[in-house]
Amino acid sequence: HDEIGAISLLVTHDLTDAFQIADRIAVMRDGVIVQVDTPENLINHPVNSFVENFFTSVHHERLLQEFRARRRARKTEPSPDSP
């Protein structure tokens, strides 16, 4: 969205996809959003036991490493506006 100035919404049950694509993720329970945050904060600072259990049920360390690598790569890429 940085390049074209648009926001997109991806609905998925695949956390790998969510962590690779999203800057922020919403976690829902019974149709209600219980936390919206960065992938890192969802894992490190869950708002309740549901969110905590949700992320401890997957390989969250690998997901966090991928998220951090993507964020670093994004910071080092030249801007499309740069000469």
N, CA, C and O atoms as CSV, one atom per row, in Angstrom:
chain,resi,resn,atom,element,x,y,z
A,1,HIS,N,N,0.810,-1.193,0.000
A,1,HIS,CA,C,0.000,0.000,0.000
A,1,HIS,C,C,0.853,1.256,0.000
A,1,HIS,O,O,0.372,2.329,-0.365
A,2,ASP,N,N,2.117,1.137,0.406
A,2,ASP,CA,C,3.009,2.297,0.420
A,2,ASP,C,C,3.216,2.865,-0.980
A,2,ASP,O,O,3.294,4.081,-1.154
A,3,GLU,N,N,3.303,1.992,-1.971
A,3,GLU,CA,C,3.597,2.440,-3.325
A,3,GLU,C,C,2.422,3.144,-3.990
A,3,GLU,O,O,2.617,4.126,-4.707
A,4,ILE,N,N,1.204,2.655,-3.763
A,4,ILE,CA,C,0.059,3.234,-4.468
A,4,ILE,C,C,-0.868,4.033,-3.555
A,4,ILE,O,O,-1.852,4.606,-4.023
A,5,GLY,N,N,-0.571,4.076,-2.284
A,5,GLY,CA,C,-1.374,4.861,-1.351
A,5,GLY,C,C,-2.757,4.294,-1.097
A,5,GLY,O,O,-3.693,5.044,-0.822
A,6,ALA,N,N,-2.897,2.989,-1.186
A,6,ALA,CA,C,-4.188,2.345,-0.961
A,6,ALA,C,C,-4.066,1.352,0.188
A,6,ALA,O,O,-2.978,0.872,0.506
A,7,ILE,N,N,-5.185,1.064,0.787
A,7,ILE,CA,C,-5.242,0.086,1.872
A,7,ILE,C,C,-6.005,-1.122,1.360
A,7,ILE,O,O,-6.982,-0.977,0.624
A,8,SER,N,N,-5.567,-2.308,1.742
A,8,SER,CA,C,-6.271,-3.515,1.340
A,8,SER,C,C,-6.622,-4.332,2.574
A,8,SER,O,O,-6.005,-4.202,3.631
A,9,LEU,N,N,-7.625,-5.169,2.406
A,9,LEU,CA,C,-8.075,-6.046,3.482
A,9,LEU,C,C,-7.977,-7.477,2.978
A,9,LEU,O,O,-8.545,-7.818,1.940
A,10,LEU,N,N,-7.260,-8.307,3.711
A,10,LEU,CA,C,-7.111,-9.718,3.373
A,10,LEU,C,C,-7.769,-10.527,4.481
A,10,LEU,O,O,-7.439,-10.372,5.657
A,11,VAL,N,N,-8.690,-11.378,4.099
A,11,VAL,CA,C,-9.328,-12.268,5.071
A,11,VAL,C,C,-8.729,-13.654,4.859
A,11,VAL,O,O,-8.833,-14.222,3.772
A,12,THR,N,N,-8.105,-14.192,5.899
A,12,THR,CA,C,-7.447,-15.487,5.771
A,12,THR,C,C,-7.437,-16.214,7.108
A,12,THR,O,O,-7.525,-15.604,8.174
A,13,HIS,N,N,-7.330,-17.518,7.020
A,13,HIS,CA,C,-7.112,-18.333,8.210
A,13,HIS,C,C,-5.672,-18.817,8.254
A,13,HIS,O,O,-5.285,-19.552,9.162
A,14,ASP,N,N,-4.883,-18.404,7.274
A,14,ASP,CA,C,-3.493,-18.826,7.162
A,14,ASP,C,C,-2.588,-17.767,7.785
A,14,ASP,O,O,-2.371,-16.703,7.205
A,15,LEU,N,N,-2.067,-18.066,8.962
A,15,LEU,CA,C,-1.231,-17.087,9.667
A,15,LEU,C,C,0.065,-16.784,8.931
A,15,LEU,O,O,0.589,-15.675,9.031
A,16,THR,N,N,0.582,-17.746,8.200
A,16,THR,CA,C,1.800,-17.487,7.434
A,16,THR,C,C,1.542,-16.385,6.417
A,16,THR,O,O,2.342,-15.459,6.288
A,17,ASP,N,N,0.427,-16.479,5.692
A,17,ASP,CA,C,0.067,-15.423,4.740
A,17,ASP,C,C,-0.112,-14.089,5.450
A,17,ASP,O,O,0.397,-13.065,4.995
A,18,ALA,N,N,-0.827,-14.100,6.551
A,18,ALA,CA,C,-1.091,-12.858,7.281
A,18,ALA,C,C,0.207,-12.201,7.737
A,18,ALA,O,O,0.374,-10.991,7.591
A,19,PHE,N,N,1.115,-12.981,8.282
A,19,PHE,CA,C,2.380,-12.426,8.773
A,19,PHE,C,C,3.266,-11.939,7.631
A,19,PHE,O,O,4.021,-10.982,7.805
A,20,GLN,N,N,3.185,-12.583,6.460
A,20,GLN,CA,C,4.012,-12.170,5.331
A,20,GLN,C,C,3.491,-10.899,4.676
A,20,GLN,O,O,4.272,-10.127,4.121
A,21,ILE,N,N,2.198,-10.673,4.733
A,21,ILE,CA,C,1.594,-9.577,3.984
A,21,ILE,C,C,1.234,-8.383,4.855
A,21,ILE,O,O,1.431,-7.240,4.442
A,22,ALA,N,N,0.713,-8.624,6.043
A,22,ALA,CA,C,0.067,-7.570,6.819
A,22,ALA,C,C,1.009,-6.783,7.718
A,22,ALA,O,O,1.973,-7.315,8.267
A,23,ASP,N,N,0.700,-5.502,7.849
A,23,ASP,CA,C,1.353,-4.662,8.851
A,23,ASP,C,C,0.609,-4.769,10.175
A,23,ASP,O,O,1.203,-4.686,11.250
A,24,ARG,N,N,-0.713,-4.956,10.074
A,24,ARG,CA,C,-1.557,-5.137,11.262
A,24,ARG,C,C,-2.519,-6.278,10.989
A,24,ARG,O,O,-2.944,-6.501,9.855
A,25,ILE,N,N,-2.855,-6.997,12.056
A,25,ILE,CA,C,-3.738,-8.152,11.956
A,25,ILE,C,C,-4.847,-8.009,12.986
A,25,ILE,O,O,-4.609,-7.599,14.122
A,26,ALA,N,N,-6.064,-8.353,12.572
A,26,ALA,CA,C,-7.198,-8.379,13.497
A,26,ALA,C,C,-7.486,-9.837,13.846
A,26,ALA,O,O,-7.580,-10.687,12.962
A,27,VAL,N,N,-7.624,-10.115,15.125
A,27,VAL,CA,C,-7.985,-11.455,15.592
A,27,VAL,C,C,-9.448,-11.402,16.003
A,27,VAL,O,O,-9.860,-10.543,16.783
A,28,MET,N,N,-10.233,-12.344,15.460
A,28,MET,CA,C,-11.664,-12.376,15.764
A,28,MET,C,C,-12.014,-13.627,16.557
A,28,MET,O,O,-11.396,-14.682,16.417
A,29,ARG,N,N,-13.028,-13.464,17.392
A,29,ARG,CA,C,-13.581,-14.595,18.137
A,29,ARG,C,C,-15.093,-14.462,18.097
A,29,ARG,O,O,-15.645,-13.450,18.528
A,30,ASP,N,N,-15.755,-15.474,17.586
A,30,ASP,CA,C,-17.216,-15.475,17.475
A,30,ASP,C,C,-17.729,-14.232,16.761
A,30,ASP,O,O,-18.748,-13.662,17.151
A,31,GLY,N,N,-17.015,-13.809,15.704
A,31,GLY,CA,C,-17.449,-12.675,14.897
A,31,GLY,C,C,-17.139,-11.315,15.479
A,31,GLY,O,O,-17.561,-10.299,14.927
A,32,VAL,N,N,-16.411,-11.271,16.582
A,32,VAL,CA,C,-16.066,-10.008,17.241
A,32,VAL,C,C,-14.549,-9.841,17.213
A,32,VAL,O,O,-13.813,-10.767,17.553
A,33,ILE,N,N,-14.084,-8.661,16.808
A,33,ILE,CA,C,-12.651,-8.389,16.820
A,33,ILE,C,C,-12.200,-8.215,18.265
A,33,ILE,O,O,-12.727,-7.372,18.990
A,34,VAL,N,N,-11.220,-9.019,18.678
A,34,VAL,CA,C,-10.734,-8.940,20.060
A,34,VAL,C,C,-9.395,-8.218,20.175
A,34,VAL,O,O,-9.055,-7.716,21.246
A,35,GLN,N,N,-8.626,-8.159,19.075
A,35,GLN,CA,C,-7.374,-7.402,19.103
A,35,GLN,C,C,-6.949,-7.084,17.675
A,35,GLN,O,O,-7.000,-7.941,16.793
A,36,VAL,N,N,-6.533,-5.847,17.464
A,36,VAL,CA,C,-5.926,-5.419,16.205
A,36,VAL,C,C,-4.558,-4.871,16.563
A,36,VAL,O,O,-4.438,-3.956,17.377
A,37,ASP,N,N,-3.521,-5.442,15.944
A,37,ASP,CA,C,-2.172,-5.018,16.319
A,37,ASP,C,C,-1.178,-5.503,15.281
A,37,ASP,O,O,-1.541,-6.173,14.314
A,38,THR,N,N,0.080,-5.155,15.496
A,38,THR,CA,C,1.142,-5.684,14.643
A,38,THR,C,C,1.324,-7.160,14.972
A,38,THR,O,O,0.984,-7.600,16.071
A,39,PRO,N,N,1.854,-7.922,14.031
A,39,PRO,CA,C,2.102,-9.336,14.332
A,39,PRO,C,C,2.962,-9.516,15.585
A,39,PRO,O,O,2.705,-10.397,16.404
A,40,GLU,N,N,3.974,-8.679,15.721
A,40,GLU,CA,C,4.870,-8.772,16.877
A,40,GLU,C,C,4.124,-8.535,18.193
A,40,GLU,O,O,4.324,-9.270,19.159
A,41,ASN,N,N,3.273,-7.520,18.232
A,41,ASN,CA,C,2.525,-7.232,19.460
A,41,ASN,C,C,1.466,-8.281,19.759
A,41,ASN,O,O,1.181,-8.556,20.925
A,42,LEU,N,N,0.882,-8.868,18.726
A,42,LEU,CA,C,-0.100,-9.925,18.967
A,42,LEU,C,C,0.535,-11.093,19.710
A,42,LEU,O,O,-0.092,-11.695,20.581
A,43,ILE,N,N,1.766,-11.407,19.366
A,43,ILE,CA,C,2.455,-12.519,20.021
A,43,ILE,C,C,3.021,-12.107,21.378
A,43,ILE,O,O,2.903,-12.848,22.353
A,44,ASN,N,N,3.630,-10.934,21.439
A,44,ASN,CA,C,4.300,-10.514,22.676
A,44,ASN,C,C,3.380,-9.862,23.701
A,44,ASN,O,O,3.692,-9.857,24.891
A,45,HIS,N,N,2.248,-9.310,23.255
A,45,HIS,CA,C,1.345,-8.595,24.163
A,45,HIS,C,C,-0.117,-8.917,23.846
A,45,HIS,O,O,-0.887,-8.016,23.513
A,46,PRO,N,N,-0.504,-10.187,23.944
A,46,PRO,CA,C,-1.906,-10.530,23.679
A,46,PRO,C,C,-2.816,-9.901,24.731
A,46,PRO,O,O,-2.455,-9.807,25.904
A,47,VAL,N,N,-4.013,-9.468,24.291
A,47,VAL,CA,C,-4.925,-8.799,25.227
A,47,VAL,C,C,-5.646,-9.772,26.150
A,47,VAL,O,O,-6.142,-9.377,27.205
A,48,ASN,N,N,-5.708,-11.044,25.759
A,48,ASN,CA,C,-6.391,-12.016,26.612
A,48,ASN,C,C,-5.870,-13.424,26.310
A,48,ASN,O,O,-5.017,-13.612,25.442
A,49,SER,N,N,-6.386,-14.388,27.027
A,49,SER,CA,C,-5.896,-15.764,26.885
A,49,SER,C,C,-6.276,-16.362,25.533
A,49,SER,O,O,-5.559,-17.221,25.019
A,50,PHE,N,N,-7.388,-15.922,24.949
A,50,PHE,CA,C,-7.768,-16.432,23.632
A,50,PHE,C,C,-6.705,-16.089,22.596
A,50,PHE,O,O,-6.265,-16.957,21.843
A,51,VAL,N,N,-6.294,-14.825,22.558
A,51,VAL,CA,C,-5.272,-14.393,21.594
A,51,VAL,C,C,-3.947,-15.086,21.898
A,51,VAL,O,O,-3.252,-15.531,20.985
A,52,GLU,N,N,-3.604,-15.177,23.159
A,52,GLU,CA,C,-2.356,-15.844,23.545
A,52,GLU,C,C,-2.354,-17.303,23.087
A,52,GLU,O,O,-1.379,-17.770,22.497
A,53,ASN,N,N,-3.432,-18.011,23.357
A,53,ASN,CA,C,-3.524,-19.421,22.970
A,53,ASN,C,C,-3.546,-19.589,21.454
A,53,ASN,O,O,-3.001,-20.555,20.920
A,54,PHE,N,N,-4.176,-18.649,20.774
A,54,PHE,CA,C,-4.249,-18.693,19.317
A,54,PHE,C,C,-2.849,-18.682,18.714
A,54,PHE,O,O,-2.560,-19.453,17.799
A,55,PHE,N,N,-1.987,-17.817,19.220
A,55,PHE,CA,C,-0.652,-17.698,18.647
A,55,PHE,C,C,0.336,-18.717,19.205
A,55,PHE,O,O,1.327,-19.020,18.541
A,56,THR,N,N,0.105,-19.247,20.383
A,56,THR,CA,C,1.009,-20.287,20.882
A,56,THR,C,C,0.686,-21.633,20.250
A,56,THR,O,O,1.462,-22.580,20.371
A,57,SER,N,N,-0.462,-21.720,19.573
A,57,SER,CA,C,-0.820,-22.971,18.905
A,57,SER,C,C,-0.134,-23.111,17.548
A,57,SER,O,O,-0.243,-24.156,16.906
A,58,VAL,N,N,0.566,-22.077,17.110
A,58,VAL,CA,C,1.300,-22.135,15.838
A,58,VAL,C,C,2.775,-21.886,16.112
A,58,VAL,O,O,3.167,-21.571,17.235
A,59,HIS,N,N,3.564,-22.028,15.098
A,59,HIS,CA,C,5.004,-21.801,15.240
A,59,HIS,C,C,5.277,-20.308,15.161
A,59,HIS,O,O,5.763,-19.810,14.146
A,60,HIS,N,N,4.963,-19.596,16.238
A,60,HIS,CA,C,5.018,-18.140,16.200
A,60,HIS,C,C,6.428,-17.585,16.077
A,60,HIS,O,O,6.595,-16.492,15.537
A,61,GLU,N,N,7.433,-18.274,16.544
A,61,GLU,CA,C,8.804,-17.757,16.413
A,61,GLU,C,C,9.207,-17.648,14.949
A,61,GLU,O,O,9.814,-16.659,14.539
A,62,ARG,N,N,8.871,-18.653,14.171
A,62,ARG,CA,C,9.183,-18.622,12.740
A,62,ARG,C,C,8.416,-17.491,12.063
A,62,ARG,O,O,8.967,-16.778,11.224
A,63,LEU,N,N,7.150,-17.328,12.424
A,63,LEU,CA,C,6.344,-16.254,11.845
A,63,LEU,C,C,6.921,-14.889,12.191
A,63,LEU,O,O,6.983,-14.004,11.337
A,64,LEU,N,N,7.341,-14.716,13.431
A,64,LEU,CA,C,7.929,-13.436,13.844
A,64,LEU,C,C,9.223,-13.157,13.095
A,64,LEU,O,O,9.468,-12.022,12.687
A,65,GLN,N,N,10.042,-14.163,12.910
A,65,GLN,CA,C,11.293,-13.974,12.173
A,65,GLN,C,C,11.013,-13.540,10.739
A,65,GLN,O,O,11.700,-12.668,10.209
A,66,GLU,N,N,10.004,-14.146,10.106
A,66,GLU,CA,C,9.637,-13.768,8.744
A,66,GLU,C,C,9.114,-12.337,8.703
A,66,GLU,O,O,9.445,-11.581,7.790
A,67,PHE,N,N,8.298,-11.961,9.688
A,67,PHE,CA,C,7.758,-10.605,9.746
A,67,PHE,C,C,8.883,-9.593,9.895
A,67,PHE,O,O,8.900,-8.576,9.203
A,68,ARG,N,N,9.819,-9.864,10.790
A,68,ARG,CA,C,10.933,-8.934,11.015
A,68,ARG,C,C,11.816,-8.818,9.775
A,68,ARG,O,O,12.275,-7.725,9.445
A,69,ALA,N,N,12.057,-9.922,9.091
A,69,ALA,CA,C,12.871,-9.893,7.870
A,69,ALA,C,C,12.180,-9.069,6.788
A,69,ALA,O,O,12.831,-8.304,6.075
A,70,ARG,N,N,10.871,-9.224,6.666
A,70,ARG,CA,C,10.118,-8.446,5.672
A,70,ARG,C,C,10.171,-6.969,6.003
A,70,ARG,O,O,10.331,-6.137,5.110
A,71,ARG,N,N,10.039,-6.635,7.276
A,71,ARG,CA,C,10.072,-5.233,7.701
A,71,ARG,C,C,11.451,-4.625,7.436
A,71,ARG,O,O,11.546,-3.488,6.974
A,72,ARG,N,N,12.517,-5.375,7.724
A,72,ARG,CA,C,13.876,-4.887,7.446
A,72,ARG,C,C,14.081,-4.674,5.951
A,72,ARG,O,O,14.654,-3.669,5.532
A,73,ALA,N,N,13.611,-5.622,5.155
A,73,ALA,CA,C,13.773,-5.513,3.701
A,73,ALA,C,C,13.037,-4.296,3.169
A,73,ALA,O,O,13.525,-3.609,2.271
A,74,ARG,N,N,11.872,-4.033,3.719
A,74,ARG,CA,C,11.085,-2.884,3.278
A,74,ARG,C,C,11.801,-1.577,3.596
A,74,ARG,O,O,11.736,-0.626,2.817
A,75,LYS,N,N,12.481,-1.527,4.733
A,75,LYS,CA,C,13.189,-0.308,5.137
A,75,LYS,C,C,14.420,-0.057,4.279
A,75,LYS,O,O,14.833,1.091,4.117
A,76,THR,N,N,15.014,-1.111,3.728
A,76,THR,CA,C,16.238,-0.940,2.949
A,76,THR,C,C,15.981,-0.800,1.455
A,76,THR,O,O,16.897,-0.469,0.703
A,77,GLU,N,N,14.744,-1.048,1.010
A,77,GLU,CA,C,14.430,-0.897,-0.407
A,77,GLU,C,C,14.414,0.576,-0.771
A,77,GLU,O,O,13.914,1.398,-0.002
A,78,PRO,N,N,14.958,0.925,-1.939
A,78,PRO,CA,C,14.901,2.328,-2.352
A,78,PRO,C,C,13.466,2.733,-2.657
A,78,PRO,O,O,12.673,1.926,-3.140
A,79,SER,N,N,13.145,3.967,-2.377
A,79,SER,CA,C,11.817,4.499,-2.650
A,79,SER,C,C,11.620,4.603,-4.154
A,79,SER,O,O,12.569,4.921,-4.871
A,80,PRO,N,N,10.391,4.340,-4.665
A,80,PRO,CA,C,10.153,4.485,-6.101
A,80,PRO,C,C,10.332,5.933,-6.562
A,80,PRO,O,O,10.518,6.188,-7.752
A,81,ASP,N,N,10.277,6.876,-5.625
A,81,ASP,CA,C,10.448,8.291,-5.951
A,81,ASP,C,C,11.908,8.709,-5.950
A,81,ASP,O,O,12.232,9.822,-6.367
A,82,SER,N,N,12.799,7.829,-5.486
A,82,SER,CA,C,14.222,8.165,-5.410
A,82,SER,C,C,14.839,8.164,-6.799
A,82,SER,O,O,14.452,7.368,-7.655
A,83,PRO,N,N,15.793,9.050,-7.022
A,83,PRO,CA,C,16.465,9.066,-8.337
A,83,PRO,C,C,17.383,7.881,-8.510
A,83,PRO,O,O,18.022,7.741,-9.552
